[in-house]
Amino acid sequence: MKFNKAIDELPLLVKIILAIIPIVSIVFVIYRIVADANANRTELLILDVLLGICPLPFVYWILNLVYLIIKGTIFSFGEWVKPSAAQ
């Protein structure tokens, strides 16, 4: 959680610079994995691992850039996937 808080406290310009560099943007994949694990959101954790690390890190890279520039926040599937009734 300290990792996520440190990332959240970075200025927007620094976040955008980190998001521009593809190799360094793994920081945001780790950010999402930690946030979803702390929120106990298994379905989001699976999406983060499958799409963020394995086949499609390029998609996350683009989504992070767009979200940071337009919304000022880090992309998360949490906006699109609603919690299941069991949670």
C-alpha positions in Angstrom: 0.0 0.0 0.0 2.9 2.4 0.6 4.0 1.8 -3.0 0.6 2.9 -4.3 0.5 5.9 -2.0 3.9 6.9 -3.3 2.8 6.6 -6.9 -0.4 8.5 -6.2 1.6 11.4 -4.6 3.8 11.9 -7.7 3.1 15.0 -9.7 1.1 14.3 -12.9 4.0 15.3 -15.1 6.2 12.6 -13.5 3.5 10.0 -13.9 3.1 10.9 -17.6 6.9 10.6 -18.1 6.9 7.2 -16.4 4.0 6.1 -18.6 5.7 7.2 -21.8 8.7 4.9 -21.3 7.4 1.4 -22.1 9.8 -0.5 -20.0 9.3 1.6 -16.9 5.5 1.5 -17.3 5.6 -1.9 -15.6 5.4 0.2 -12.5 1.7 0.9 -13.3 1.0 -2.8 -13.8 2.4 -3.5 -10.3 0.4 -0.5 -9.0 -2.9 -2.1 -10.3 -2.0 -5.6 -9.0 -1.3 -4.2 -5.5 -4.5 -2.1 -5.6 -6.7 -4.9 -6.7 -5.1 -7.4 -4.2 -5.7 -4.9 -1.4 -9.3 -4.4 -2.5 -9.9 -8.1 -2.6 -11.0 -7.9 -6.3 -10.0 -11.3 -7.7 -11.5 -10.7 -11.2 -9.5 -7.5 -11.6 -6.4 -9.2 -10.3 -6.8 -11.9 -13.0 -7.3 -9.2 -15.7 -4.2 -7.3 -14.6 -2.0 -10.4 -14.6 -3.3 -11.8 -17.9 -3.5 -8.5 -19.9 -0.9 -6.4 -18.2 2.0 -8.9 -18.1 1.4 -11.7 -20.5 0.1 -10.8 -24.0 -0.9 -7.2 -24.1 1.3 -4.8 -22.1 1.1 -2.5 -25.1 -2.6 -2.0 -24.6 -2.0 -1.0 -20.9 0.7 1.3 -22.0 -1.6 3.2 -24.3 -4.5 3.2 -21.8 -2.3 4.6 -19.1 -1.1 7.4 -21.3 -4.7 8.3 -22.3 -6.0 8.1 -18.8 -3.1 10.1 -17.3 -3.4 12.9 -19.9 -7.2 13.1 -20.0 -8.3 12.1 -16.5 -5.1 12.5 -14.5 -5.5 9.0 -13.0 -4.0 5.6 -13.6 -6.0 3.2 -15.7 -7.9 0.5 -13.8 -10.4 -2.1 -14.9 -12.2 -1.2 -11.7 -14.1 1.5 -13.6 -15.4 -1.0 -16.1 -15.9 -4.2 -14.0 -18.4 -3.9 -11.2 -18.0 -5.9 -8.0 -19.8 -9.2 -8.0 -22.7 -9.8 -5.6 -20.5 -12.0 -3.4 -18.3 -9.1 -2.5 
